[in-house]
C-alpha cells in the first residue's frame, strides 16, 4: 500500500465526499500520519496492509495515552482510525474493517469559559468604544462587528471567518452560515450586531485588496481574516474590558447559555448552533441553577 497516496485519497474522500470541515480534515490527516508512523515507521513509503490490525490500533492509542495526550485527542484519533479503516476496507485497500471493535475513551465534557450576560455586554460595549475612537483603525471596527455577530448567532469561529459579504441580510437581520458537513443554516442577529456590521461594511473598503474576494471579514493585508487574529483580538479585549478571558468558542457557548436562561428551549439552541444531534447540544449547554429554580417554582406542584 502506497502510504502517501492512500493518505491523500482518504483526505480527498473526507473533504469532497463526506463534506468534513477543513479543521477536521487537517486533524484526521495528522492523526493518520501518526498512525502510519507507528505501524510502519516514519520513513516508510509502502506498508503491508496485513500489519494494520486491531492490536496495532490499540497499541497506537495506548502510546498516545502514555505520551500524555488528552482524552479528547485520543477519542478523535480513535474516530479517525475507525473512519479510515471502514473506508480502506470498502475500497479494497485492507482486508476487513479492522477498527470495527476499536473503542476510545469518552472525551471529557468540560465546558468552555462562559461569561454572564452582564460581562458579555461589558465586553462588547468595550469593543464598540475602542472602534468608535477617532483614530481607531478599521481592524478595531472589524473586531467589534465580528464579536457581536459571533455572540448574536452563536457562530463557530470557522463559520464566522468563512462568511461572504452577501451572506448578510440587513433587511431581515439574518446571516447565512455554512456549518459542519456543509450544512447551511440561517441565523438571526439583533440590532447591536446590525449596527456593528453596518459600521464595518463602511470601513471594510479601507482594507480591500485584489485578494479580498467576497470575504466579509478581512485581515490587515486584505485577505480573509485568520481565526488566530480574531482569537488574539478577543483575548486582548477581554483584558481591557476587565472580564474573564475566553476563546471565541466560549462566546458561542455564552450565547447558548443566555438563550437558555432567557427561556429558549434546547431545540432552539440546537438550531442556532447548527448541531446535527440534540445530544451534542446537551453536551455544550448547561442549565444554570437560577433557571432550574425558576422552572421548579413555576412548574412543580409542590414548589
C-alpha atoms as a printed R data frame, in Angstrom:
    type eleno elety resid chain resno       x      y      z
1   ATOM     1    CA   UNK     A     1   0.000  0.000  0.000
2   ATOM     2    CA   UNK     A     2   1.431  3.360 -1.053
3   ATOM     3    CA   UNK     A     3   1.095  5.308  2.204
4   ATOM     4    CA   UNK     A     4   1.282  8.847  0.805
5   ATOM     5    CA   UNK     A     5  -1.200  8.124 -1.984
6   ATOM     6    CA   UNK     A     6  -3.538  6.332  0.403
7   ATOM     7    CA   UNK     A     7  -3.483  9.232  2.839
8   ATOM     8    CA   UNK     A     8  -4.218 11.768  0.107
9   ATOM     9    CA   UNK     A     9  -7.076  9.655 -1.261
10  ATOM    10    CA   UNK     A    10  -8.560  9.388  2.217
11  ATOM    11    CA   UNK     A    11  -8.249 13.128  2.837
12  ATOM    12    CA   UNK     A    12  -9.932 13.827 -0.504
13  ATOM    13    CA   UNK     A    13 -12.736 11.436  0.472
14  ATOM    14    CA   UNK     A    14 -13.246 13.316  3.742
15  ATOM    15    CA   UNK     A    15 -13.321 16.730  2.113
16  ATOM    16    CA   UNK     A    16 -15.251 16.051 -1.070
17  ATOM    17    CA   UNK     A    17 -17.489 13.074 -0.376
18  ATOM    18    CA   UNK     A    18 -18.184 13.463  3.326
19  ATOM    19    CA   UNK     A    19 -18.010 17.244  3.432
20  ATOM    20    CA   UNK     A    20 -15.918 17.367  6.595
21  ATOM    21    CA   UNK     A    21 -14.781 20.761  7.807
22  ATOM    22    CA   UNK     A    22 -11.267 21.933  6.937
23  ATOM    23    CA   UNK     A    23 -10.130 21.703 10.556
24  ATOM    24    CA   UNK     A    24 -11.448 18.149 10.859
25  ATOM    25    CA   UNK     A    25  -9.729 17.096  7.653
26  ATOM    26    CA   UNK     A    26  -6.448 18.578  8.847
27  ATOM    27    CA   UNK     A    27  -6.715 16.858 12.230
28  ATOM    28    CA   UNK     A    28  -7.519 13.487 10.644
29  ATOM    29    CA   UNK     A    29  -4.587 13.875  8.261
30  ATOM    30    CA   UNK     A    30  -2.220 14.399 11.198
31  ATOM    31    CA   UNK     A    31  -3.792 11.506 13.092
32  ATOM    32    CA   UNK     A    32  -3.390  9.106 10.178
33  ATOM    33    CA   UNK     A    33   0.182 10.241  9.592
34  ATOM    34    CA   UNK     A    34   0.887  9.422 13.238
35  ATOM    35    CA   UNK     A    35  -0.783  6.024 12.846
36  ATOM    36    CA   UNK     A    36   1.229  5.202  9.733
37  ATOM    37    CA   UNK     A    37   4.451  6.198 11.508
38  ATOM    38    CA   UNK     A    38   3.562  3.968 14.452
39  ATOM    39    CA   UNK     A    39   2.686  0.923 12.353
40  ATOM    40    CA   UNK     A    40   5.235  1.157  9.538
41  ATOM    41    CA   UNK     A    41   7.843  3.665 10.733
42  ATOM    42    CA   UNK     A    42   8.301  7.378  9.954
43  ATOM    43    CA   UNK     A    43  10.387  6.766  6.820
44  ATOM    44    CA   UNK     A    44   8.214  4.064  5.251
45  ATOM    45    CA   UNK     A    45   6.743  4.750  1.821
46  ATOM    46    CA   UNK     A    46   4.986  1.391  1.481
47  ATOM    47    CA   UNK     A    47   3.025 -0.506  4.130
48  ATOM    48    CA   UNK     A    48   1.895 -4.107  4.361
49  ATOM    49    CA   UNK     A    49  -1.836 -3.782  4.939
50  ATOM    50    CA   UNK     A    50  -1.838 -7.017  6.964
51  ATOM    51    CA   UNK     A    51   0.125 -5.200  9.665
52  ATOM    52    CA   UNK     A    52  -2.725 -2.777 10.266
53  ATOM    53    CA   UNK     A    53  -4.572 -4.782 12.916
54  ATOM    54    CA   UNK     A    54  -6.856 -4.085 15.849
55  ATOM    55    CA   UNK     A    55  -3.924 -4.798 18.158
56  ATOM    56    CA   UNK     A    56  -1.786 -2.239 16.298
57  ATOM    57    CA   UNK     A    57  -4.527  0.383 16.592
58  ATOM    58    CA   UNK     A    58  -4.887 -0.272 20.302
59  ATOM    59    CA   UNK     A    59  -1.133 -0.012 20.709
60  ATOM    60    CA   UNK     A    60  -1.140  3.322 18.911
61  ATOM    61    CA   UNK     A    61  -3.822  4.719 21.230
62  ATOM    62    CA   UNK     A    62  -2.033  3.318 24.277
63  ATOM    63    CA   UNK     A    63   1.163  5.026 23.134
64  ATOM    64    CA   UNK     A    64  -0.747  8.318 22.852
65  ATOM    65    CA   UNK     A    65  -2.101  7.851 26.376
66  ATOM    66    CA   UNK     A    66   1.414  7.223 27.709
67  ATOM    67    CA   UNK     A    67   2.589 10.392 25.963
68  ATOM    68    CA   UNK     A    68   0.053 12.378 27.985
69  ATOM    69    CA   UNK     A    69  -2.355 13.287 25.171
70  ATOM    70    CA   UNK     A    70  -5.788 14.389 26.353
71  ATOM    71    CA   UNK     A    71  -8.816 12.114 26.319
72  ATOM    72    CA   UNK     A    72 -10.394 14.366 23.708
73  ATOM    73    CA   UNK     A    73  -7.386 13.938 21.394
74  ATOM    74    CA   UNK     A    74  -7.314 10.170 21.878
75  ATOM    75    CA   UNK     A    75 -11.053  9.961 21.217
76  ATOM    76    CA   UNK     A    76 -10.550 11.921 17.994
77  ATOM    77    CA   UNK     A    77  -7.667  9.667 16.965
78  ATOM    78    CA   UNK     A    78  -9.850  6.617 17.502
79  ATOM    79    CA   UNK     A    79 -12.595  8.208 15.406
80  ATOM    80    CA   UNK     A    80 -10.078  8.952 12.649
81  ATOM    81    CA   UNK     A    81  -8.849  5.341 12.710
82  ATOM    82    CA   UNK     A    82 -12.387  3.944 12.546
83  ATOM    83    CA   UNK     A    83 -13.312  6.226  9.659
84  ATOM    84    CA   UNK     A    84 -10.121  5.347  7.784
85  ATOM    85    CA   UNK     A    85 -10.394  1.595  8.350
86  ATOM    86    CA   UNK     A    86 -14.009  1.495  7.158
87  ATOM    87    CA   UNK     A    87 -13.067  3.466  4.032
88  ATOM    88    CA   UNK     A    88  -9.941  1.369  3.381
89  ATOM    89    CA   UNK     A    89 -11.907 -1.872  3.687
90  ATOM    90    CA   UNK     A    90 -14.667 -0.579  1.429
91  ATOM    91    CA   UNK     A    91 -12.157  0.470 -1.251
92  ATOM    92    CA   UNK     A    92 -10.187 -2.778 -1.068
93  ATOM    93    CA   UNK     A    93  -7.047 -1.359  0.493
94  ATOM    94    CA   UNK     A    94  -7.243 -3.652  3.539
95  ATOM    95    CA   UNK     A    95  -8.981 -6.958  4.203
96  ATOM    96    CA   UNK     A    96 -11.885 -6.239  6.501
97  ATOM    97    CA   UNK     A    97 -12.689 -3.382  8.841
98  ATOM    98    CA   UNK     A    98 -10.008 -3.861 11.494
99  ATOM    99    CA   UNK     A    99 -11.248 -0.913 13.587
100 ATOM   100    CA   UNK     A   100 -14.873 -2.004 13.899
101 ATOM   101    CA   UNK     A   101 -14.292 -3.056 17.518
102 ATOM   102    CA   UNK     A   102 -11.942 -0.205 18.410
103 ATOM   103    CA   UNK     A   103 -13.106  1.655 21.488
104 ATOM   104    CA   UNK     A   104 -11.957  5.010 22.751
105 ATOM   105    CA   UNK     A   105 -12.303  6.964 25.972
106 ATOM   106    CA   UNK     A   106 -15.145  9.398 26.187
107 ATOM   107    CA   UNK     A   107 -13.948 12.914 25.615
108 ATOM   108    CA   UNK     A   108 -14.051 14.976 28.779
109 ATOM   109    CA   UNK     A   109 -17.213 17.062 28.693
110 ATOM   110    CA   UNK     A   110 -15.530 20.154 30.061
111 ATOM   111    CA   UNK     A   111 -17.495 23.287 29.368
112 ATOM   112    CA   UNK     A   112 -15.666 26.297 27.970
113 ATOM   113    CA   UNK     A   113 -15.491 29.520 29.931
114 ATOM   114    CA   UNK     A   114 -18.838 31.287 29.925
115 ATOM   115    CA   UNK     A   115 -19.476 34.963 30.528
116 ATOM   116    CA   UNK     A   116 -22.510 36.248 32.365
117 ATOM   117    CA   UNK     A   117 -24.898 38.295 30.253
118 ATOM   118    CA   UNK     A   118 -23.619 41.401 32.031
119 ATOM   119    CA   UNK     A   119 -19.980 40.525 31.319
120 ATOM   120    CA   UNK     A   120 -20.771 39.797 27.659
121 ATOM   121    CA   UNK     A   121 -22.412 43.216 27.368
122 ATOM   122    CA   UNK     A   122 -19.398 44.798 29.070
123 ATOM   123    CA   UNK     A   123 -17.022 43.113 26.610
124 ATOM   124    CA   UNK     A   124 -18.987 44.105 23.520
125 ATOM   125    CA   UNK     A   125 -19.577 47.644 24.755
126 ATOM   126    CA   UNK     A   126 -15.823 47.999 25.263
127 ATOM   127    CA   UNK     A   127 -15.158 46.676 21.750
128 ATOM   128    CA   UNK     A   128 -17.583 49.306 20.421
129 ATOM   129    CA   UNK     A   129 -15.898 52.041 22.451
130 ATOM   130    CA   UNK     A   130 -12.489 51.162 21.016
131 ATOM   131    CA   UNK     A   131 -13.905 51.018 17.493
132 ATOM   132    CA   UNK     A   132 -15.506 54.463 17.852
133 ATOM   133    CA   UNK     A   133 -12.294 56.186 18.957
134 ATOM   134    CA   UNK     A   134 -11.470 58.994 16.476
135 ATOM   135    CA   UNK     A   135  -8.183 57.430 15.343
136 ATOM   136    CA   UNK     A   136  -9.274 53.790 15.624
137 ATOM   137    CA   UNK     A   137  -8.111 51.585 12.734
138 ATOM   138    CA   UNK     A   138 -10.562 49.680 10.569
139 ATOM   139    CA   UNK     A   139  -9.464 46.464 12.275
140 ATOM   140    CA   UNK     A   140 -10.983 47.695 15.552
141 ATOM   141    CA   UNK     A   141 -14.361 48.074 13.842
142 ATOM   142    CA   UNK     A   142 -13.896 44.630 12.288
143 ATOM   143    CA   UNK     A   143 -13.216 43.057 15.683
144 ATOM   144    CA   UNK     A   144 -16.269 44.729 17.202
145 ATOM   145    CA   UNK     A   145 -18.525 43.512 14.377
146 ATOM   146    CA   UNK     A   146 -17.027 40.020 14.363
147 ATOM   147    CA   UNK     A   147 -17.539 39.550 18.102
148 ATOM   148    CA   UNK     A   148 -21.054 40.999 18.037
149 ATOM   149    CA   UNK     A   149 -22.012 38.564 15.268
150 ATOM   150    CA   UNK     A   150 -20.305 35.617 16.977
151 ATOM   151    CA   UNK     A   151 -22.273 36.257 20.155
152 ATOM   152    CA   UNK     A   152 -25.546 37.111 18.414
153 ATOM   153    CA   UNK     A   153 -25.582 33.989 16.263
154 ATOM   154    CA   UNK     A   154 -23.579 31.569 18.385
155 ATOM   155    CA   UNK     A   155 -21.224 31.091 15.448
156 ATOM   156    CA   UNK     A   156 -18.149 28.900 15.305
157 ATOM   157    CA   UNK     A   157 -15.023 30.867 14.503
158 ATOM   158    CA   UNK     A   158 -14.568 28.899 11.264
159 ATOM   159    CA   UNK     A   159 -18.116 29.786 10.235
160 ATOM   160    CA   UNK     A   160 -17.544 33.447 11.005
161 ATOM   161    CA   UNK     A   161 -14.314 33.871  9.039
162 ATOM   162    CA   UNK     A   162 -15.830 31.897  6.153
163 ATOM   163    CA   UNK     A   163 -18.703 34.350  5.659
164 ATOM   164    CA   UNK     A   164 -19.127 36.304  2.449
165 ATOM   165    CA   UNK     A   165 -20.459 39.848  2.397
166 ATOM   166    CA   UNK     A   166 -23.542 38.607  0.543
167 ATOM   167    CA   UNK     A   167 -24.395 36.247  3.414
168 ATOM   168    CA   UNK     A   168 -25.629 39.184  5.498
169 ATOM   169    CA   UNK     A   169 -29.273 40.197  5.030
170 ATOM   170    CA   UNK     A   170 -29.707 43.525  6.805
171 ATOM   171    CA   UNK     A   171 -33.396 43.794  5.960
172 ATOM   172    CA   UNK     A   172 -34.273 40.533  7.723
173 ATOM   173    CA   UNK     A   173 -31.297 40.755 10.099
174 ATOM   174    CA   UNK     A   174 -30.147 37.238  9.302
175 ATOM   175    CA   UNK     A   175 -26.872 35.639  8.241
176 ATOM   176    CA   UNK     A   176 -26.500 32.559  6.046
177 ATOM   177    CA   UNK     A   177 -23.954 30.234  7.646
178 ATOM   178    CA   UNK     A   178 -22.205 27.195  6.188
179 ATOM   179    CA   UNK     A   179 -21.554 24.861  9.104
180 ATOM   180    CA   UNK     A   180 -20.035 21.443  9.634
181 ATOM   181    CA   UNK     A   181 -20.713 18.909  6.911
182 ATOM   182    CA   UNK     A   182 -21.568 21.785  4.549
183 ATOM   183    CA   UNK     A   183 -24.919 22.152  6.302
184 ATOM   184    CA   UNK     A   184 -26.389 25.590  5.699
185 ATOM   185    CA   UNK     A   185 -28.500 27.421  8.234
186 ATOM   186    CA   UNK     A   186 -29.928 30.913  8.547
187 ATOM   187    CA   UNK     A   187 -29.265 32.614 11.879
188 ATOM   188    CA   UNK     A   188 -30.856 35.822 13.161
189 ATOM   189    CA   UNK     A   189 -28.959 38.683 14.749
190 ATOM   190    CA   UNK     A   190 -30.130 41.714 16.682
191 ATOM   191    CA   UNK     A   191 -29.834 45.466 16.478
192 ATOM   192    CA   UNK     A   192 -26.398 45.723 18.199
193 ATOM   193    CA   UNK     A   193 -24.833 43.289 15.734
194 ATOM   194    CA   UNK     A   194 -26.549 45.024 12.817
195 ATOM   195    CA   UNK     A   195 -25.162 48.390 13.926
196 ATOM   196    CA   UNK     A   196 -21.648 46.983 14.277
197 ATOM   197    CA   UNK     A   197 -21.847 45.290 10.880
198 ATOM   198    CA   UNK     A   198 -23.042 48.477  9.192
199 ATOM   199    CA   UNK     A   199 -20.048 50.332 10.613
200 ATOM   200    CA   UNK     A   200 -17.716 47.551  9.465
201 ATOM   201    CA   UNK     A   201 -19.148 47.417  5.925
202 ATOM   202    CA   UNK     A   202 -18.388 51.119  5.562
203 ATOM   203    CA   UNK     A   203 -14.807 50.677  6.778
204 ATOM   204    CA   UNK     A   204 -14.162 47.377  5.010
205 ATOM   205    CA   UNK     A   205 -13.184 49.276  1.870
206 ATOM   206    CA   UNK     A   206 -10.093 50.560  3.707
207 ATOM   207    CA   UNK     A   207  -8.687 47.030  3.777
208 ATOM   208    CA   UNK     A   208  -9.891 45.690  0.424
209 ATOM   209    CA   UNK     A   209  -7.200 44.480 -1.984
210 ATOM   210    CA   UNK     A   210  -7.137 42.371 -5.116
211 ATOM   211    CA   UNK     A   211  -7.029 39.252 -2.921
212 ATOM   212    CA   UNK     A   212 -10.044 40.116 -0.765
213 ATOM   213    CA   UNK     A   213 -12.644 38.415 -2.909
214 ATOM   214    CA   UNK     A   214 -16.075 38.327 -1.319
215 ATOM   215    CA   UNK     A   215 -14.872 37.679  2.249
216 ATOM   216    CA   UNK     A   216 -16.904 39.601  4.819
217 ATOM   217    CA   UNK     A   217 -14.145 39.924  7.394
218 ATOM   218    CA   UNK     A   218 -10.670 40.897  6.216
219 ATOM   219    CA   UNK     A   219  -7.219 40.837  7.735
220 ATOM   220    CA   UNK     A   220  -4.964 43.880  7.883
221 ATOM   221    CA   UNK     A   221  -3.441 42.959  4.490
222 ATOM   222    CA   UNK     A   222  -6.772 42.490  2.773
223 ATOM   223    CA   UNK     A   223  -7.031 38.709  2.770
224 ATOM   224    CA   UNK     A   224  -9.709 36.699  4.541
225 ATOM   225    CA   UNK     A   225  -9.487 37.105  8.321
226 ATOM   226    CA   UNK     A   226  -7.331 34.470 10.006
227 ATOM   227    CA   UNK     A   227  -9.023 32.797 13.021
228 ATOM   228    CA   UNK     A   228  -5.849 33.307 15.049
229 ATOM   229    CA   UNK     A   229  -6.135 37.064 14.568
230 ATOM   230    CA   UNK     A   230  -9.656 37.084 15.985
231 ATOM   231    CA   UNK     A   231  -8.626 34.883 18.919
232 ATOM   232    CA   UNK     A   232  -5.831 37.303 19.753
233 ATOM   233    CA   UNK     A   233  -8.199 40.266 19.481
234 ATOM   234    CA   UNK     A   234 -10.681 38.612 21.827
235 ATOM   235    CA   UNK     A   235  -8.000 37.863 24.425
236 ATOM   236    CA   UNK     A   236  -6.848 41.478 24.217
237 ATOM   237    CA   UNK     A   237 -10.360 42.905 24.515
238 ATOM   238    CA   UNK     A   238 -11.363 40.729 27.475
239 ATOM   239    CA   UNK     A   239  -8.305 42.012 29.350
240 ATOM   240    CA   UNK     A   240  -9.083 45.634 28.533
241 ATOM   241    CA   UNK     A   241 -12.774 45.217 29.327
242 ATOM   242    CA   UNK     A   242 -11.979 43.609 32.690
243 ATOM   243    CA   UNK     A   243 -13.905 40.366 32.085
244 ATOM   244    CA   UNK     A   244 -12.868 36.718 32.169
245 ATOM   245    CA   UNK     A   245 -10.550 35.660 29.384
246 ATOM   246    CA   UNK     A   246 -12.134 33.287 26.883
247 ATOM   247    CA   UNK     A   247 -11.802 31.927 23.367
248 ATOM   248    CA   UNK     A   248 -14.321 32.580 20.564
249 ATOM   249    CA   UNK     A   249 -15.939 29.221 21.301
250 ATOM   250    CA   UNK     A   250 -16.620 30.491 24.813
251 ATOM   251    CA   UNK     A   251 -18.514 33.422 23.317
252 ATOM   252    CA   UNK     A   252 -20.559 30.965 21.244
253 ATOM   253    CA   UNK     A   253 -21.273 28.912 24.345
254 ATOM   254    CA   UNK     A   254 -22.182 32.046 26.285
255 ATOM   255    CA   UNK     A   255 -24.795 32.855 23.646
256 ATOM   256    CA   UNK     A   256 -26.353 29.405 24.024
257 ATOM   257    CA   UNK     A   257 -26.342 29.673 27.810
258 ATOM   258    CA   UNK     A   258 -28.000 33.086 27.761
259 ATOM   259    CA   UNK     A   259 -30.675 31.817 25.381
260 ATOM   260    CA   UNK     A   260 -31.482 29.051 27.836
261 ATOM   261    CA   UNK     A   261 -31.515 31.472 30.739
262 ATOM   262    CA   UNK     A   262 -33.918 33.666 28.793
263 ATOM   263    CA   UNK     A   263 -36.384 30.815 28.307
264 ATOM   264    CA   UNK     A   264 -35.222 29.324 24.999
265 ATOM   265    CA   UNK     A   265 -35.512 25.552 24.667
266 ATOM   266    CA   UNK     A   266 -32.837 23.067 23.656
267 ATOM   267    CA   UNK     A   267 -34.329 22.639 20.199
268 ATOM   268    CA   UNK     A   268 -33.963 26.371 19.549
269 ATOM   269    CA   UNK     A   269 -30.361 26.295 20.747
270 ATOM   270    CA   UNK     A   270 -29.671 23.247 18.580
271 ATOM   271    CA   UNK     A   271 -30.924 25.112 15.511
272 ATOM   272    CA   UNK     A   272 -28.930 28.219 16.367
273 ATOM   273    CA   UNK     A   273 -25.669 26.364 16.944
274 ATOM   274    CA   UNK     A   274 -26.091 24.093 13.928
275 ATOM   275    CA   UNK     A   275 -25.794 20.820 15.824
276 ATOM   276    CA   UNK     A   276 -26.994 17.760 13.926
277 ATOM   277    CA   UNK     A   277 -27.712 15.945 17.194
278 ATOM   278    CA   UNK     A   278 -29.555 17.084 20.292
279 ATOM   279    CA   UNK     A   279 -27.019 15.084 22.291
280 ATOM   280    CA   UNK     A   280 -24.292 17.459 21.135
281 ATOM   281    CA   UNK     A   281 -26.369 20.442 22.206
282 ATOM   282    CA   UNK     A   282 -26.912 18.955 25.644
283 ATOM   283    CA   UNK     A   283 -23.172 18.432 25.997
284 ATOM   284    CA   UNK     A   284 -22.372 22.044 25.159
285 ATOM   285    CA   UNK     A   285 -25.136 23.687 27.160
286 ATOM   286    CA   UNK     A   286 -25.934 23.551 30.813
287 ATOM   287    CA   UNK     A   287 -28.906 24.548 32.909
288 ATOM   288    CA   UNK     A   288 -27.981 27.236 35.375
289 ATOM   289    CA   UNK     A   289 -29.155 26.949 38.992
290 ATOM   290    CA   UNK     A   290 -31.222 30.107 38.530
291 ATOM   291    CA   UNK     A   291 -33.123 28.693 35.571
292 ATOM   292    CA   UNK     A   292 -33.574 25.359 37.297
293 ATOM   293    CA   UNK     A   293 -35.038 27.120 40.333
294 ATOM   294    CA   UNK     A   294 -37.323 29.249 38.167
295 ATOM   295    CA   UNK     A   295 -38.580 26.207 36.254
296 ATOM   296    CA   UNK     A   296 -39.156 24.335 39.534
297 ATOM   297    CA   UNK     A   297 -41.043 27.242 41.075
298 ATOM   298    CA   UNK     A   298 -43.207 27.688 38.004
299 ATOM   299    CA   UNK     A   299 -43.989 24.069 37.181
300 ATOM   300    CA   UNK     A   300 -43.656 21.811 40.218
301 ATOM   301    CA   UNK     A   301 -46.923 21.253 42.120
302 ATOM   302    CA   UNK     A   302 -45.067 21.171 45.439
303 ATOM   303    CA   UNK     A   303 -42.912 24.222 44.856
